[in-house]
Amino acid sequence: MEYVILMKDDFGGFISRLAKLQKLAAPVSKGYNNFSFQEVSSGDEVALKYIPTIIPPKKFFMPRQETLLEFNTAKGLEVKPVVEHEKITLFGVHTCDLAGIQCINMVFSIRPRDYNYLIRKRKIDIIGLECNEYCDEYASCCLVSSHLPSGGYDLFLTDLGDYFIAHVNTQVGEDIVESIKYFKSAEASNLEELKSLRERKRALFKNEVPIEPRLIPEMFDRAFESGVWKDLEERCLACGNCTNVCPTCYCFDIIDETDMDLKTGRRYRNWDSCQLEPFAKVAGGESFRKERSARQRHRYYRKFRYPVSKFARFFCTGCGRCSRACMAKINLKETLNSLLNDRYASKPFINDEI
Amino acid sequence: MEKTIIKESNYRIRNARVIKARQMTAHEKLFEIALEGGENLDYEPGQFVIVSLLGVGEAPISICSSPTKAGSFELCVRAVGKVTNAMHRLEAGDDIGIRGPYGKGFPIRILEGNDLLFIAGGLGVAPLRSLIKYAFDNRRDFGKIHILLGCKTSEDMLFADELDQWFKRMDVHYECTVDRAAPDWAGHVGQITTLIPGVHLESERTFAVIVGPPIMYRFVIKEILAKNIPERQIFVSLERHMKCGMGKCGRCQIQNLYCCQDGPVFNYAEIKNMKEAI
């Protein structure tokens, strides 16, 4: 049972039953062109056609704020390490966000492993949803090959007109299919339709920046001193929007909070941002990325260069959120194009037939 | 959202107790700390711990004692932030939380059998003292030892009582300089770089270990290279504000390196072209 189909008429029933199995979150419309992963219980709440949500589904894996320890100093040191978690199904995760989850999975799985993250991750079931066309002009998913599914889900739905075809990827996915009776086995004709959709997609999704992806790390190796970063500095407001909405940004701060009794309290971690000035500051007052150019550069290198050495993949999923959220209109595709037009950074491939 | 108590948390802290606390200068205090239950902190010179004060927060502090001394360890703390200021209020008998040790310490196995040139500026003497004391406790394993220290004034001098002993040791060449001298100061006056040209050393068998504020590295390394010590034989310890200590939080990242895991001790040849490192 690798592929099954779900008739569109049964979608409402599917979502209702899914929500009865366990808590269910799906993209929900939040006014004009804004979407958010929220708890749903019926099909009409779900936005099937949506551009990337304001905050990516990383918020379920790595909540904006999560308690690490609870303590009570009334009698000596009483400390309880805790993990906050819940059984939840995410419905409608696009391939860019599946890639994002795969990235942070790697970060928190390499040793020393982060048990808070790993325990929570095991409780989350994922149902993906294919984008048949581009969401908007900000996306650059083809550049990083995240426009087509490559794992990271239990079940993956593709809209094929009056029905969805679903790829059953895991035992969890199979259990969902079996407990929700609406699914039927896919026929050869269904698989043909899926195949032709993927072919149409291959024609529709084109490299959004005219550079061969394999050459990007090399371009970044030469771009550290590029004037492009200075240009970004003149526009960047250092607000941290880009990192907050990024599906692969995971930096955090650790903060203590004491209750009013001054005895009990908790230690939690909070999303942080390399774009904020105090991030790389030490006690003596020295800041190692004082300039906004250095901080923007750091962000781009953390997407396109450093993870290539460490994890053999880009940490940009092409979702376009950083560009959509930037108040100063700093645009990822434009930045890559500017680097490409930087004669020094792009020197080795300036005459390549790209 | 459910909440479960877990055993295997990376943020679990080890209960410890301050067994001795001594104000060293106006801003620095020395703490001797023992883990609960007589447990030994298994560490290497140059590693750091994350000190935990419940309700206040955590701060990364380099260990300034040598692991050759079992049973307790020492931290030299300058009161500069929320946690370090709160630490200064601790006295012997007070509870303290410890995570770690973390990071890569000084490469002792590489240093063994060679001459050592230790250079520390300001608070840099704290992490370096860990290695200096280790070398003293294993003196046979090393060749000549030169120690050059620099600080702002003689009142800022850390471990002043010990330094007098270093000065008297036959098996150590020790010199110290201050930027501004008090009237009773009999030693050198001037930047630490002024001490380097006068040191007699065999460059091919000398390893330099430098710890100090960022500005110091540039000038000191230049002087050391002028002494023909190869870049590969220079080690530095870099300061960053680590939050997690486990290569996740991103605070201490230097390009693709995490200071908390790949450092804080780095070989100069490996980081010399790395912008934002020093």
Interface residues (C-beta under 8 A of the other chain):
Chain A: T67 L68 L69 F71 T73 G76 L77 V79 K80 P81 V82 V83 E84 H85 E86 V107 F108 I110 P112 R113 D114 Y115 N116 I119 F224 Y250 C251 F252 D253 I254 I255 D256 T258 L262 G265 R267 R269 D272 C274 F279 A280 K281 V282 A283 G284 E286 F288 R289 A294 H298 Y301 R302 R305 Y306 S309 K310
Chain B: M1 E2 K3 T4 I5 I6 K7 E8 S9 N10 Y11 R12 I13 N15 L53 L54 G55 V56 G57 E58 A59 R78 V80 G81 T84 D95 G97 P213 P214 E239 R240 H241 K243 C244 M246 G247 K248 C249 G250 R251 Q253 I254 Q255 N256 K275 E276
